[in-house]
Amino acid sequence: MSKKDRYGARTIGNRELAPESLMMSYGYRPSLSEGALKSPIFQTSTFVFDSAEDGKAFFEVAYGLREPAKDESLGLIYSRLNNPDLEILEDRLTLWDDAEAAAVFESGMAAISTTALTYLRPGHTLLYSAPVYGGTQYLFSEILPQFGIRTHPFLAAGGTRAMEAAAEEVGTFRMLHLETPANPTNHLVDIEAAARLARKHSDPGTPALVAVDNTFLGPVFQNPLEHGADLVLYSLTKYVGGHSDVIAGACLGSEERIAEVKGSRTFFGTMAGPWTGWLLMRSLETLKLRMTRQAETAIRIADWLHAHPKVGRVYFPGHLAEGDPDYELFRRQCKAAGGMVSFDVEGGEEGAFRFLNHLSLVKLAVSLGGTESLAQHPGTMTHSDIPPKMQREMGITESMVRLSVGVEDFDDLVADLSAAFEAI
């Protein structure tokens, strides 16, 4: 099927349709699936060719033996390479970030590790902001160095100056990985400044790439490609999946870059399956509705926490004010503050544990972005592999609680949080 046939219309008259409208049908033709309104689950490992000539042509494109003709897409071969559910999902994901292409993986870590290993080789340097998700931190600090890849963190809290100083220290680098807002401190990193640094610190003939983990705000409230990033990474498990029932990840960027990433994905075997693709297509239809509701409730929760006598500090982008180093960056780079709120409770780790143990409506669990509100203790849970001294340098305190705000009633959430505070 050609790209033109598969994608469908993105306009009505002169009007460009919004992503939330295109999530219902873009990339799918019911006539090709017995008129089914929704894409079926293509639960198959392999696909039948109409002819040997088709099989030859498909493999030529799949293995890069020739350039595809105009409007020619990769024919269906084998679900490790492509599958209709994944192709439709990837088409739809590109709309939010205005990306040329997307690749979906079986987990967020699969997306990050496959992307990193697509471009990093022994002797290369990876520069990255800290803190990042605990799994990412372990990959960067413990695994990649075993392959001769140098990794160098800089503190997100230090702003652009810290990033520039780290770049000067390493000289040249192959990849700059950002997580903004940072997990769990919500510190922001300037993507445009990172793109400028990448151009300045590239090896001759090998451009340094900027990859942004956009899980906290994306794709609705932040679009890194607009600000100069080369690649956007997601744990689709979180807001995109949104129902705590699927594990997946994604990488988005130019057709050239994603073709390279998909080449690695094929041989690493990190692609997602058809069930995952189908579940995520379901979730994309309500993504903006869910994230908008979560963001609206989160700012009310953050304001309430800020005024609570047992809260020492609230970490929330929506509280940035004029004069704060990140204020103008937030206004330029982010469209909303999102649904993640971190805060310090009195009593250190013991106080945080008492608080967490007395929650009822809010569930004590890791992960984030689901319809239900979740709370956890980053220092001993998601970021426990980071030494305590380094945690403090990153801004992760013993008393920090990370709250992912769901879609529950605001007053009910306040009642639950209030009861938990009474236990401290």
GIWO-V155937 format. One record per pair of residues at least 24 apart in sequence whose ideal C-beta (glycine too) atoms are under 6 Angstrom apart, sorted by the first residue. I is the first residue (numbers start at 0). J is the second residue. D is the distance in Angstrom with one decimal. If there is no record, write none. Layout:
[[I;J;D] [I;J;D]]
This chain:
[[1;70;4.2] [2;70;5.5] [2;72;5.0] [3;70;5.3] [18;94;4.3] [18;95;5.0] [19;287;4.5] [21;94;5.5] [22;91;5.8] [22;283;4.5] [22;284;5.0] [25;91;5.4] [26;87;4.2] [26;90;3.4] [26;91;5.7] [27;87;5.1] [38;87;5.5] [40;273;5.2] [40;277;4.7] [41;82;5.6] [41;83;4.6] [41;84;5.4] [41;273;5.0] [42;273;5.5] [44;78;5.4] [45;77;5.2] [46;75;4.0] [80;265;5.6] [82;273;5.2] [84;273;4.2] [84;276;3.2] [84;277;5.2] [85;276;4.6] [88;276;4.5] [88;279;5.4] [88;280;5.4] [91;283;5.6] [92;249;5.9] [95;218;3.4] [96;218;5.2] [96;222;5.1] [96;224;5.4] [96;231;5.5] [96;251;5.3] [98;224;5.9] [98;251;4.0] [98;252;6.0] [99;253;4.9] [99;254;4.5] [100;254;4.7] [100;257;3.7] [101;249;5.7] [101;251;4.5] [102;250;5.0] [102;257;5.3] [102;260;5.1] [102;261;4.9] [102;264;5.9] [103;249;5.1] [103;271;4.7] [104;248;4.2] [104;269;5.0] [104;271;5.8] [105;269;5.9] [105;271;4.9] [106;246;5.0] [106;248;5.2] [107;234;2.8] [107;236;6.0] [107;248;3.7] [108;134;5.0] [109;248;5.5] [109;269;4.0] [110;232;5.5] [110;248;3.2] [110;249;5.7] [110;250;5.0] [111;135;5.7] [111;232;5.7] [112;138;5.9] [113;263;5.2] [113;264;5.5] [113;267;5.5] [113;269;4.9] [114;250;5.0] [114;260;5.5] [117;259;5.6] [117;260;5.2] [117;263;4.4] [118;174;5.8] [119;148;4.9] [119;173;5.8] [121;147;3.2] [123;148;5.6] [123;173;4.0] [124;149;4.4] [124;169;5.0] [124;172;4.2] [125;150;4.7] [125;174;5.1] [126;151;5.3] [126;165;5.8] [126;172;4.7] [126;175;4.8] [127;152;5.5] [127;176;4.1] [128;155;4.5] [128;177;4.9] [128;178;5.8] [128;188;4.9] [129;154;5.8] [129;393;5.3] [130;181;5.3] [130;393;4.2] [131;178;4.4] [132;182;5.0] [133;381;4.7] [133;382;4.6] [133;384;5.6] [136;385;5.9] [137;384;5.2] [155;181;4.4] [155;186;3.9] [155;188;5.2] [156;186;5.0] [156;394;5.3] [158;324;5.5] [159;189;5.1] [159;192;4.6] [166;196;4.9] [166;200;5.1] [171;200;5.1] [171;202;4.9] [172;200;5.6] [172;207;5.5] [173;207;5.9] [174;208;5.0] [175;209;5.0] [176;210;5.0] [177;211;4.8] [178;212;4.2] [180;215;4.8] [180;316;5.9] [183;341;4.9] [183;377;4.3] [183;401;4.2] [184;314;5.4] [184;394;4.3] [185;314;4.6] [185;316;5.6] [187;325;4.7] [187;328;5.3] [189;328;5.5] [190;223;5.2] [190;226;3.9] [190;228;5.5] [191;226;4.8] [191;227;5.3] [194;227;3.0] [215;337;5.6] [215;339;5.5] [216;337;4.8] [219;287;5.4] [219;290;4.7] [220;333;6.0] [220;334;4.6] [220;335;4.3] [220;337;5.6] [221;333;5.3] [235;279;5.9] [237;367;5.3] [237;368;3.3] [238;290;5.7] [238;368;3.7] [240;282;5.3] [241;282;4.9] [241;289;5.3] [242;370;6.0] [243;369;3.9] [245;275;5.8] [245;278;4.5] [247;271;5.2] [247;275;5.1] [292;406;5.0] [293;338;3.4] [293;404;5.2] [294;335;4.8] [294;337;5.6] [294;338;5.4] [296;404;5.2] [296;409;5.3] [297;338;4.4] [297;340;5.6] [297;404;4.2] [299;409;5.5] [300;340;5.8] [300;404;5.7] [301;340;4.9] [304;342;5.1] [309;344;5.9] [309;345;4.9] [309;420;5.0] [309;423;5.7] [310;342;5.2] [311;343;4.0] [312;343;4.7] [313;342;4.7] [314;341;4.0] [315;340;5.1] [338;404;4.5] [339;403;5.9] [340;402;4.8] [341;399;5.7] [341;401;4.8] [342;400;5.9] [343;396;5.5] [343;398;4.4] [343;399;5.5] [344;398;5.3] [346;423;5.5] [347;397;4.7] [347;398;5.1] [348;397;4.4] [350;423;4.9] [351;376;5.4] [351;398;5.2] [351;400;5.4] [353;422;5.0] [353;423;5.1] [354;419;4.8] [354;423;5.7] [357;419;4.3] [357;422;4.0] [358;415;6.0] [358;419;4.9] [359;415;5.5] [360;411;5.9] [360;415;4.0] [361;415;5.4] [367;403;3.6] [370;405;5.2] [370;406;4.9] [371;405;4.6] [372;404;5.5] [372;405;3.9] [372;407;6.0] [373;403;4.5] [374;400;5.7] [374;402;4.9] [375;401;5.6] [377;401;5.3]]
